[in-house]
Amino acid sequence: MAARTQRARATHVGVLQPDITETIARLLPGPDAFAAFVAALPAWAKTPLLASIARLLVAPSMAVAWPTITVLSPQLDSATIEDLVAAATLGPCSIVIGYTIETHDDLAVVADVASSITSLKFDLDGTSKTTLRFFRSTIASCTHLASLELKDSTWGEALRTLKGVFFKLEHLTSLALLNSSGDGDVELSTGFCERLVHWLQTRPVVSLKMYAVHFADAPDSPLCLVLYDAISSSTTLALDCVNILEHSFMHQRPLPVHLTSLEWDPSDFDNAYQSWYDFQGALEDGPQLTHLSCKNFVKLLDDDDDEIPRVLQGLSSLAIHCKATSYEVLNALKTMSNLTALVLQDIGFKGEVMRDFVGVLRKLPYLEVLKFPGDFKQVKDGDAMSTTDVVHLLQHVPRFACLAHLDVADHKLDMTSILGLLPTLNAAAKRLQKIRLQSRWQQGDVEAFVAAVGQLLDRHFAIVFDPRVVDAATNAHHKLLIEKSGLAPRRGVAKCIVYV
């Protein structure tokens, strides 16, 4: 009998060609499918590029939802930077810098992927001229940058050093110019205004946000009149403390026809007649908004025109910044059944105010996000949310149809009070995705909270330490404490997150 031909033993080498594997990854329908595919590939089947992405998927400093990679911290080791550079080649890839850049090193660590960066945030407070020049050159190389936020506390001096290089970026469609200090405004020169107008006229602008900005030109100057017209392409406008709008809102121009989100001086209580009259008229004649935040919201409810109720009833998001505890506000909220997000800031929580609000809000069928943000420095003891208020709110969480995010931060709640309502908090967490409880904790408070949470037999939440102000050493200590206690969020485990 002829000897049987021996069949060669199959090996995994070459079963999937690298280009085929990477092509499959590119064509997958969404981030979940992409992550599952990369995780399922055995080590021998991962190309070097996919191996880099696999490591980024589990890196604590990264959040990968392919094709978007969000860099959460500038604290990156060389290996992670190499993986990030490699991942950017599996294009098209969008890299979002999720932290605020303040120093040279904050930006230098991601400079090698500048051409893939789509979103940047800067705080230019105290930045040296040398660092500002580095920022300027690196921003210029971010050829796919779509969103840029610039905070300036130098009265515009730092902003001027950047020389408007971002206006030349082809893909930039969202810009925020913000004053990061309580003193003075960001001064914008005539030349800057001219470049801003040109950008608005030549780009499909999505969002323009300005806070505490002072234009050098008069509100009725030819340049500013052109600026009002140029804004007409925007879909999101946030104009807070902008000098040229103080006495005449947009100089009686109509709102952009594609506008969906509008914010105007939400924390200002000035009642300049002409400016308010212009705003009200623009709102009545403008497009249906999905988000609104404006000053003197209660005054809108006094309008006899049917158009204002129409606008309000069509909103899905509303932010009210005033001592709005009147029955007019509660009655208006009853009619706003499309709301999915509501911010009630600077509310005076006296008497039965919380009970009144809960009675109305729990009947809104689509409300997912509810925020009662306070200001720890400015909230008076009589106006702050009490422990009783918080307990009442948490107890009624199950009666909300689809509430997922709850914010009761900065209301001077002390840790003793928080520990006392821990069972109620835990029960509410079973129905929620996020709860914000940040306050100004005293020494030992976070340790006490972690210890008490660790004793819960049926815990429904994880903890993230996200303080308003804290030194780096304390921040690192508390984060490590939470991690070692097994109370930090874990990948793949769906659980409410409580921010303290």
JOPEHU-V187881 format. One record per pair of residues at least 12 apart in sequence whose C-alpha atoms are under 10 Angstrom apart, sorted by the first residue. I is the first residue (numbers start at 1). J is the second residue. If there is no record, write none. Layout:
i j
I J
I J
This chain:
i j
12 44
12 45
13 44
13 45
14 44
14 45
15 45
16 44
16 45
16 46
16 47
17 45
17 47
18 45
18 46
18 47
18 48
18 49
18 50
19 47
21 37
21 38
21 41
21 45
21 46
21 47
21 50
22 38
22 46
22 47
22 49
22 50
22 90
23 90
24 37
25 37
25 38
25 50
25 66
25 90
26 66
26 67
26 90
26 91
26 92
28 66
29 66
30 65
30 66
30 67
31 64
31 65
31 66
31 67
31 68
32 64
32 65
32 66
33 65
33 66
34 64
34 65
34 66
34 67
35 53
35 54
35 57
35 64
35 65
35 66
37 54
38 50
38 51
38 53
38 54
38 55
38 57
39 51
39 53
39 54
39 55
39 57
41 54
48 83
48 86
48 87
49 83
49 84
49 85
49 86
49 87
49 88
49 89
49 90
50 83
50 86
50 87
50 90
51 83
51 86
51 87
52 79
52 80
52 81
52 82
52 83
52 84
52 85
52 86
52 87
53 66
53 69
53 80
53 83
53 84
53 85
53 86
53 87
53 88
53 90
54 83
54 87
55 79
55 80
55 83
55 84
56 69
56 71
56 80
56 81
56 83
56 84
56 87
57 69
57 491
58 491
59 71
59 76
59 80
60 72
60 73
60 76
60 491
61 73
61 74
61 75
61 76
61 80
61 98
62 76
62 80
62 84
62 97
62 98
63 96
63 98
64 95
65 94
66 92
66 93
66 94
66 95
67 87
67 88
67 90
67 91
67 92
67 93
67 94
67 95
68 88
68 92
68 93
68 94
68 95
68 96
68 116
68 117
68 118
69 84
69 87
69 88
69 93
69 94
69 95
69 96
69 97
69 98
69 116
69 117
70 94
70 95
70 96
70 97
70 98
70 99
70 117
70 119
71 84
71 95
71 96
71 97
71 98
71 99
71 110
72 96
72 97
72 98
72 99
72 100
73 97
73 98
73 99
73 100
73 101
73 106
73 109
74 97
74 98
74 99
74 100
74 101
74 105
74 106
74 107
74 108
74 109
74 110
75 105
75 106
75 109
76 106
76 109
76 110
77 109
78 109
81 109
81 110
81 111
81 112
81 113
82 112
82 113
84 110
84 112
84 113
85 110
85 111
85 112
85 113
85 114
85 116
86 113
87 113
88 112
88 113
88 114
88 115
88 116
88 117
89 113
89 116
91 116
92 116
93 115
93 116
93 117
93 118
94 115
94 116
94 117
94 118
94 119
94 144
94 145
94 146
95 110
95 113
95 114
95 115
95 116
95 117
95 118
95 119
95 120
95 144
95 145
96 116
96 117
96 118
96 119
96 120
96 121
96 145
96 146
96 147
97 110
97 117
97 118
97 119
97 120
97 121
98 119
98 120
98 121
99 120
99 121
99 122
100 120
100 121
100 122
100 123
100 124
100 149
100 150
100 151
101 120
101 121
101 122
101 123
101 124
101 135
101 150
102 121
102 122
102 123
102 124
102 125
102 126
102 127
102 131
102 135
102 151
103 122
103 123
103 124
103 125
103 126
103 127
103 128
103 131
103 132
103 135
104 127
104 128
104 130
104 131
104 132
104 133
104 134
104 135
105 131
106 122
107 120
107 122
107 131
107 134
107 135
107 138
107 139
108 134
108 135
108 138
110 138
111 135
111 138
111 139
111 141
111 142
112 138
112 141
113 141
113 142
114 138
114 139
114 140
114 141
114 142
114 143
114 144
114 145
115 138
115 139
115 140
115 141
115 142
115 143
115 144
115 145
116 141
116 142
116 143
116 144
116 145
117 139
117 141
117 142
117 143
117 144
117 145
117 146
117 147
118 142
118 143
118 144
118 145
118 146
118 147
118 148
118 171
118 172
119 142
119 144
119 145
119 146
119 147
119 148
119 149
119 172
119 174
120 139
120 142
120 145
120 146
120 147
120 148
120 149
120 150
121 147
121 148
121 149
121 150
121 151
121 176
122 135
122 148
122 149
122 150
122 151
122 152
123 149
123 150
123 151
123 152
123 153
123 158
123 178
123 179
123 180
124 150
124 151
124 152
124 153
124 154
124 156
124 157
124 158
124 159
124 179
124 180
125 151
125 152
125 153
125 154
125 158
125 179
125 180
125 181
126 152
126 153
126 154
126 158
127 152
127 154
127 158
128 158
129 158
129 161
129 162
132 158
132 159
132 160
132 161
132 162
133 158
133 161
133 162
133 163
134 162
135 161
135 162
136 159
136 161
136 162
136 163
136 164
136 165
136 166
137 162
137 165
138 165
139 162
139 165
139 166
139 169
140 162
140 164
140 165
140 166
140 167
140 168
140 169
141 165
141 166
141 169
142 166
142 169
142 170
142 171
142 172
143 166
143 168
143 169
143 170
143 171
143 172
144 169
144 170
144 171
144 172
145 166
145 169
145 170
145 171
145 172
145 173
145 174
146 166
146 169
146 170
146 171
146 172
146 173
146 174
146 175
146 205
146 206
147 166
147 171
147 172
147 173
147 174
147 175
147 176
147 206
147 207
147 208
148 166
148 172
148 173
148 174
148 175
148 176
148 177
149 174
149 175
149 176
149 177
149 178
149 208
149 209
149 210
150 175
150 176
150 177
150 178
150 179
150 180
150 210
151 176
151 177
151 178
151 179
151 180
151 181
151 186
151 210
151 211
152 177
152 178
152 179
152 180
152 181
152 185
152 186
152 187
152 212
153 178
153 179
153 180
153 181
153 182
153 183
153 184
153 185
153 186
154 179
154 180
154 181
154 183
154 184
154 185
154 186
154 187
155 179
155 180
155 181
155 183
155 184
155 185
155 186
155 187
155 188
155 212
155 213
155 214
156 177
156 178
156 179
156 184
156 185
156 186
156 187
156 188
156 189
156 213
156 214
157 186
157 187
157 188
158 186
159 177
159 186
159 187
159 188
159 192
160 187
160 188
160 189
160 192
163 191
163 192
164 191
164 192
164 195
164 196
165 195
166 199
167 192
167 195
167 196
167 197
167 198
167 199
167 200
167 203
168 195
168 199
169 199
169 203
170 199
170 202
170 203
171 203
171 204
171 205
172 199
172 203
172 204
172 205
172 206
172 207
173 199
173 200
173 203
173 204
173 205
173 206
173 207
173 208
173 234
174 203
174 204
174 205
174 206
174 207
174 208
174 209
174 234
174 235
174 236
175 196
175 205
175 206
175 207
175 208
175 209
175 210
176 207
176 208
176 209
176 210
176 211
176 237
176 238
176 239
177 208
177 209
177 210
177 211
177 212
177 213
177 239
178 209
178 210
178 211
178 212
178 213
178 240
179 210
179 211
179 212
179 213
179 241
180 211
180 212
181 212
182 212
183 212
184 212
184 213
184 214
185 211
185 212
185 213
185 214
185 215
185 241
185 242
185 243
186 210
186 211
186 212
186 213
186 214
186 215
186 242
187 212
187 213
187 214
187 215
187 216
188 213
188 214
188 215
188 216
188 217
189 214
189 215
189 216
189 217
190 215
190 216
190 217
190 223
190 224
191 216
192 215
192 216
193 215
193 216
193 217
193 223
193 224
193 227
194 223
194 224
194 226
194 227
196 227
196 230
196 231
197 223
197 224
197 226
197 227
197 228
197 229
197 230
197 231
198 226
198 227
198 230
199 230
199 231
200 227
200 229
200 230
200 231
200 232
200 233
200 234
201 226
201 227
201 229
201 230
201 231
201 232
201 233
202 230
202 233
203 233
203 234
204 233
204 234
204 235
205 230
205 231
205 232
205 233
205 234
205 235
205 236
206 233
206 234
206 235
206 236
206 237
206 258
206 259
207 231
207 233
207 234
207 235
207 236
207 237
207 238
207 259
207 261
208 231
208 234
208 235
208 236
208 237
208 238
208 239
209 236
209 237
209 238
209 239
209 240
209 262
209 263
209 264
210 237
210 238
210 239
210 240
210 241
210 242
210 264
211 238
211 239
211 240
211 241
211 242
211 243
211 264
211 265
212 239
212 240
212 241
212 242
212 243
212 265
213 239
213 240
213 241
213 242
213 243
213 244
214 241
214 242
214 243
214 244
215 242
215 243
215 244
216 243
216 244
217 243
217 244
218 243
218 244
219 243
219 244
219 245
219 246
219 247
219 248
219 249
219 250
219 251
220 244
220 248
220 250
220 251
221 244
224 244
224 250
224 251
225 250
225 251
225 253
227 250
228 244
228 245
228 249
228 250
228 251
228 252
228 253
228 254
228 255
228 256
229 250
229 251
229 253
229 254
229 255
229 256
230 256
231 250
231 253
231 255
231 256
231 259
232 253
232 254
232 255
232 256
232 257
232 258
232 259
233 255
233 256
233 257
233 258
233 259
234 255
234 256
234 257
234 258
234 259
234 260
234 261
235 255
235 256
235 257
235 258
235 259
235 260
235 261
235 262
235 289
236 256
236 258
236 259
236 260
236 261
236 262
236 263
236 289
236 291
237 255
237 256
237 259
237 260
237 261
237 262
237 263
237 264
237 292
238 261
238 262
238 263
238 264
238 265
238 266
238 292
238 293
238 294
239 262
239 263
239 264
239 265
239 266
239 294
240 263
240 264
240 265
240 266
240 267
240 268
240 294
240 295
241 264
241 265
241 266
241 267
241 268
242 264
242 265
245 264
245 265
245 275
245 279
246 265
246 270
246 271
246 272
246 274
246 275
246 276
247 271
247 272
247 273
247 274
247 275
247 276
247 278
248 272
248 273
248 274
248 275
248 276
248 277
248 278
248 279
249 264
249 274
249 275
249 276
249 277
249 278
249 279
249 280
249 281
249 282
250 275
250 278
250 279
250 282
251 274
251 275
251 278
251 279
252 274
252 275
252 277
252 278
252 279
252 281
252 282
253 278
253 279
253 281
253 282
254 278
254 279
254 281
254 282
254 283
254 284
254 285
254 286
254 287
255 279
255 281
255 282
255 283
255 284
255 285
255 286
255 287
256 282
256 286
256 287
257 286
257 287
257 288
258 286
258 287
258 288
258 289
259 286
259 287
259 288
259 289
259 290
259 291
260 287
260 288
260 289
260 290
260 291
260 292
260 315
261 288
261 289
261 290
261 291
261 292
261 293
261 315
261 317
261 318
262 283
262 289
262 290
262 291
262 292
262 293
262 294
262 318
263 291
263 292
263 293
263 294
263 295
263 318
263 319
264 279
264 292
264 293
264 294
264 295
265 293
265 294
265 295
265 296
265 321
266 292
266 293
266 294
266 295
266 296
266 297
266 319
266 320
266 321
266 322
266 345
267 293
267 294
267 295
267 296
267 320
267 321
267 322
267 345
267 346
268 294
268 295
268 296
268 321
268 322
269 294
269 295
269 296
269 297
269 321
269 322
270 295
270 296
271 295
271 296
271 299
276 295
276 296
276 299
276 300
279 294
280 299
280 300
280 303
280 308
281 307
281 308
283 300
283 307
283 308
283 311
284 305
284 306
284 307
284 308
284 309
284 310
284 311
285 307
285 308
285 311
286 307
286 311
287 311
288 310
288 311
288 312
288 313
288 314
288 315
289 311
289 312
289 313
289 314
289 315
289 316
289 317
290 311
290 312
290 313
290 314
290 315
290 316
290 317
290 318
290 338
290 339
290 340
291 311
291 312
291 314
291 315
291 316
291 317
291 318
291 319
291 339
291 341
291 342
292 311
292 312
292 315
292 316
292 317
292 318
292 319
292 320
293 317
293 318
293 319
293 320
293 321
293 343
294 318
294 319
294 320
294 321
294 322
295 319
295 320
295 321
295 322
296 320
296 321
296 322
296 323
296 324
297 319
297 320
297 321
297 322
297 324
297 329
298 320
298 322
298 323
298 324
298 325
298 326
298 328
298 329
298 332
299 328
300 312
301 328
301 329
301 331
301 332
302 328
309 332
309 335
309 336
310 335
310 336
311 336
312 332
312 333
312 335
312 336
312 337
312 338
312 339
313 332
313 333
313 334
313 335
313 336
313 337
313 338
313 339
314 335
314 336
314 337
314 338
314 339
315 336
315 337
315 338
315 339
315 340
315 341
316 336
316 337
316 338
316 339
316 340
316 341
316 342
316 366
316 367
317 336
317 338
317 339
317 340
317 341
317 342
317 343
317 367
317 369
318 333
318 336
318 339
318 340
318 341
318 342
318 343
318 344
319 341
319 342
319 343
319 344
319 345
319 371
320 342
320 343
320 344
320 345
320 346
320 347
320 372
321 343
321 344
321 345
321 346
321 347
321 373
322 344
322 345
322 346
322 347
322 348
323 344
323 345
323 346
323 347
323 348
323 349
323 383
324 344
324 345
324 346
324 347
324 348
325 344
325 346
325 347
325 348
325 349
325 350
325 353
325 354
325 356
325 357
326 353
327 356
327 357
329 357
330 356
330 357
330 359
330 360
330 361
331 360
333 357
333 360
333 361
333 363
333 364
334 359
334 360
334 361
334 363
334 364
335 360
335 364
336 361
336 364
336 365
337 361
337 363
337 364
337 365
337 366
337 367
338 364
338 365
338 366
338 367
339 361
339 364
339 365
339 366
339 367
339 368
339 369
340 364
340 365
340 366
340 367
340 368
340 369
340 370
340 402
340 403
341 366
341 367
341 368
341 369
341 370
341 371
341 403
341 405
342 361
342 367
342 368
342 369
342 370
342 371
342 372
343 369
343 370
343 371
343 372
343 373
343 407
344 370
344 371
344 372
344 373
344 374
345 371
345 372
345 373
345 374
345 375
346 372
346 373
346 374
346 375
346 378
346 379
346 383
346 384
347 372
347 373
347 374
347 379
347 383
347 384
347 385
348 379
348 380
348 381
348 382
348 383
348 384
348 385
349 380
349 381
349 382
349 383
349 384
349 385
349 386
349 389
350 381
350 382
350 383
350 384
350 385
350 386
350 389
351 382
351 383
351 389
352 389
353 385
353 389
354 385
354 386
354 388
354 389
354 390
354 392
354 393
355 389
355 392
355 393
355 396
357 393
358 389
358 392
358 393
358 396
358 397
358 399
358 400
359 393
359 396
359 399
361 399
361 400
362 393
362 396
362 397
362 398
362 399
362 400
362 401
362 402
362 403
363 399
363 400
363 401
364 400
364 401
364 402
364 403
365 400
365 401
365 402
365 403
366 400
366 401
366 402
366 403
367 400
367 401
367 402
367 403
367 404
367 405
368 400
368 401
368 402
368 403
368 404
368 405
368 406
368 432
368 433
369 402
369 403
369 404
369 405
369 406
369 407
369 432
369 434
370 403
370 404
370 405
370 406
370 407
370 408
370 435
371 405
371 406
371 407
371 408
371 409
371 435
371 436
372 385
372 406
372 407
372 408
372 409
372 410
372 411
372 436
373 385
373 406
373 407
373 408
373 409
373 410
373 411
373 436
373 437
373 438
374 407
374 408
374 409
374 410
374 411
374 412
374 439
375 409
375 410
375 411
375 412
375 439
376 409
376 410
376 411
376 412
376 413
376 438
376 439
376 440
377 410
377 411
377 412
377 440
378 410
378 411
379 410
379 411
379 412
380 411
380 412
381 411
381 412
383 411
384 410
384 411
384 412
384 413
385 408
385 409
385 410
385 411
385 412
385 413
386 411
386 412
386 413
386 417
387 411
387 412
387 413
387 414
387 417
387 418
387 420
387 421
388 417
388 421
390 408
390 411
390 413
390 417
390 418
390 421
390 424
390 425
391 418
391 420
391 421
391 422
391 424
391 425
391 428
392 424
393 406
393 408
393 424
393 425
393 428
394 406
394 421
394 424
394 425
394 426
394 427
394 428
394 429
395 424
395 425
395 427
395 428
396 428
397 425
397 427
397 428
397 429
397 430
397 431
397 432
398 427
398 428
398 429
398 430
398 431
398 432
400 431
402 431
402 432
403 431
403 432
403 433
403 434
404 429
404 431
404 432
404 433
404 434
404 435
404 496
405 429
405 431
405 432
405 433
405 434
405 435
405 436
405 496
405 497
406 428
406 429
406 432
406 433
406 434
406 435
406 436
406 437
406 498
407 434
407 435
407 436
407 437
407 438
407 498
407 499
408 435
408 436
408 437
408 438
408 439
409 435
409 436
409 437
409 438
409 439
409 440
409 468
409 499
409 500
410 436
410 437
410 438
410 439
410 440
410 468
411 437
411 438
411 439
411 440
412 437
412 438
412 439
412 440
412 441
413 437
413 438
413 439
413 440
413 441
414 439
414 440
414 441
414 442
414 445
415 439
415 440
415 441
415 442
415 444
415 445
415 446
415 448
415 449
416 445
416 448
416 449
418 437
418 445
418 449
419 445
419 448
419 449
419 452
419 453
422 449
422 452
422 453
422 456
423 453
423 456
423 458
423 459
425 460
425 461
425 498
426 453
426 456
426 458
426 459
426 460
426 461
426 496
426 498
427 458
427 459
427 460
427 461
428 460
428 461
428 496
429 459
429 460
429 461
429 462
429 495
429 496
429 497
429 498
430 459
430 460
430 461
430 495
430 496
431 460
431 495
431 496
432 460
432 461
432 495
432 496
432 497
432 498
433 461
433 494
433 495
433 496
433 497
433 498
434 461
434 462
434 463
434 495
434 496
434 497
434 498
434 499
435 461
435 463
435 496
435 497
435 498
435 499
435 500
436 464
436 466
436 497
436 498
436 499
436 500
437 466
437 467
437 498
437 499
437 500
438 465
438 466
438 467
438 468
438 498
438 499
438 500
439 466
439 467
439 468
439 469
439 499
439 500
440 467
440 468
440 469
440 470
440 500
441 467
441 470
441 500
443 474
446 465
446 478
446 481
446 482
446 500
447 478
447 481
447 482
449 463
449 482
449 500
450 463
450 478
450 481
450 482
450 485
450 486
450 487
451 481
451 482
451 485
453 485
453 487
454 482
454 485
454 486
454 487
459 487
459 495
459 496
460 494
460 495
460 496
460 497
460 498
461 487
461 488
461 489
461 494
461 495
461 496
461 497
461 498
462 482
462 486
462 487
462 488
462 489
462 490
462 493
462 494
462 495
462 496
462 497
462 498
462 499
463 479
463 482
463 483
463 486
463 487
463 488
463 489
463 495
463 496
463 497
463 498
463 499
463 500
464 478
464 479
464 482
464 483
464 487
464 488
464 489
464 497
464 498
464 499
464 500
465 478
465 479
465 480
465 481
465 482
465 488
465 498
465 499
465 500
466 478
466 479
466 498
466 499
466 500
467 499
467 500
468 500
